Amino acid sequence: MGPYSYKITGGHPLKGTVNISGSKNAVLGVLAASMMIDGECTLENVPDISDVHVMIELCRTLGASIVVDKSEEGSLILKIDPRSINTYKATGPAVSKIRASYYLLGALLARSGKASLRMPGGCNFGQRPIDLHLKAFAQMGARGARPEDINGGIITLSADPLKGARVFLDIVSVGATINVMLAATKAQGMTTINNAAKEPHIVDVANFLNAMGARIKGAGTDTIRIQGVPVLPGNFSYSIIPDQIEAGTYMIAAAVTDGDVTINNLIPTHMEPLSSKMREMGYTIEENEDNDSIRVYREKDVEILGTNIKTSPYPGFPTDLQPQAVVLLCLAKGMSKMHENVWQNRFQYVPELTRMGASINCFDRVALVSGIDSFKGATVTATDLRAGAALVCAALAANGTSYINHAGKIDRGYENIVQKLRSLGAEIDRVDDAVYYEQDAEA
Ligand code: EPZ
């Protein structure tokens, strides 16, 4: 399958209801965790997205058995049995396709006392070191974790035995928090993670590990305690939490098209950092009584005003909604400011938005956004997953037709985005690269 584009004709207010899928960043950690089970498990509400398929392949390459089924709603159901794993090496080229392959380091180290991994890939927005992961593994007794031990892009760790340790993360890191939780689950003794990340998917991975038989307390706070256990019996079913970032993207898509959308199957408290900013800007955000859906719309004659947003670890404003939120700020009155506080270089999509009519000036980690009346259709490129999602939001709101090339990057994290948006009244099609290049030549 070659590269493909999304063709979007904007200007249709999104209307109706949409269901949110399982969380990408939770399921990637959970899949790695499942490689440690001394039995079987069933995973439900697994999003049918390309990053999940890459992770399934990586686990199968280790020797694990994963049977994939599809539910009536379109999510995946996975029956996992890792007892047939016959290697500690995850060094094939697929490892570099996704970032979350680094979770196999923690999981394999815990499983067999040894782990070998090719350096992971993922979206490119500046340096993405894994020094915190490696420093923590070294504290737990792993050899091979010094930067100079990385050989030809391959890290090989061994521990005999892996021991509990007091780990302090000097930067709040989602990946390091999950990786240390995985390794500590089967280490000898107690591990404490201080300054741990608190994202909803940290809690989901911890809940999954506890369902496997782990003894983890404090996930969701900045101190997590893990008492190592020798055996993880498994034999249970687990359903992945809804995707906070997918939900936020649909909230923003509803808002920028001046639509009225009810977003189902989300956890409203996870959306609070976005909901409160959107309310401040003038949008109406209604949570239903059952606490599992949010309706987004603008009251007649209410003016949408710009604001300032700073990304930070949960419960701060999520960096993974930063590009989409900038689209929201573009269509608000006056000046707004977006401060990217997590990643070094996450404004690569700004030149693309500018081609659609945005007025944005970037200085280092700050984007100054001047409100515009509307976007215009253009041919643009998705530089990464959330950048692509932002371009989709802008194209849905734009006058005219846009082509978003490298749309495969969007499908890494959004299940059935074309069908979901169409059901809300959007005009969106997937077109192959030939059409894209023809259009690009005309543009
Ligand atoms: C996770 O990446 C997510 N990916 C990212 O989502 C998300 O942007 C990020 O967390 C922050 O929320 C997955 O869960 C697969 P970090 P991760 O470790 O774990 C620095 C998406 O769009 N750092 O929390 O790699 C790092 O440079 C993706 O779905 C170190 O310095 O992020 C960054 O500035 C993109 N050394 C900060 O910490 C380390 O060893 C936070 O990174 C690790 C991180």
Residues whose N, C-alpha, C, O or C-beta is under 5 A from the ligand:
A	BS01	EPZ	N25 R99 A100 C123 Q127 R128 P129 I130 D131 L132 H133 I171 V172 S173 V174 G175 A176 T319 D320 V342 W343 L385 R386
